[in-house]
Amino acid sequence: MLAYEPLAEIETLFLSIYPRTDQHDELALFVRHESEGRLHCEVKVYFPPAAGRLAHAANATPCRTPSFNGLSLLVGSEMALPHLFPNHR
């Protein structure tokens, strides 16, 4: 299965739950493609604590805050970066 469809579904769900992301500087989802030398990669989405409702709706598994290396913004406020990853430069 390609990751595009599930990512689009997560993005649509995000925008339906949080339609005004411009009012939430700490609200964004980040994505990372991890291959670790394999032919096919795993796509991981980081749901920060502010996106708890969405994480629950998407059946996400809780984890620690990941390192910012390799993450890219999927959807939400670009201003979330310094809030969620204060040590990133």
N, C-alpha and C positions, 0 to 999 in steps of 0.2 A: 504494500500500500504506500502510495506517495504521501508525503507530509502536507502537501498544499491544501487538501480538503479539510483535514482536521484543524489545521492552523486557521483557515478561513472561518470555520465554525466557531473556534475559540474567539477570534476577532469579532465576529458578529455578535456573539453572546456578550462579550465585554462591552461593546457599544450599546447593547440593549439594557444592560444592568447599570452602566455608568455613562450615560449619554453626554454628560458635560465634563469631560476629562480636563478641560482647561481650568476647572476650579479645584482640581486635586493634583497638586504638584508631586505627591508621592505615589500616584497611581499610574502604573504602566506594567506591561508584560514584556519580558525579554526572552529571546530564543537563542539556542545554541545547537549547532549540528556537531555531533561527536562521532568520529569513526574509529578511533583507536586502532588504526591499521586494518580495519575490516573493509570488505567490499561495500557494504551498505552502512549508512550512518544511522545513528539514533538522534531524534530531534527532541530536545528537552526545552520546556517552557518554564520560566521562573515566575510564579505568582507571588508577589510580595504580600505581607500581612494585610495591607489596605484592600487587596483584591480577594479577601476571604470568601465572600459570597460566590464569586466566580470560580474560585478554586474548588469549593464544595460542589458547585453545579457541574464542573468538569471532571469530578472524581479524581482530583489531583492528590498526590501523596506528599505529605509535609516533608520538608528538608531544611537544612541550614541555608543561609544566604550563600549563593555560589560566588566564586571569584568572577570578576567582570570580564576576564580574558575570554575572547571568543563570543561574548554575548552581543546581540544586536536587538534594537527596539522592535518589537512586533507591533504593539499598539499602545496608545496612551501618551502621557505627557513626557516630552523630552526633559522637562525639569525634574523628573523622578530620579535621574542619574545621580546627582549629588546627594539626594535624600537617601537613596537605597545603597549607594556605593560611595560613601564619603571619602574613602582613601584612593579612589580612582582619579587619575590625572590625565 
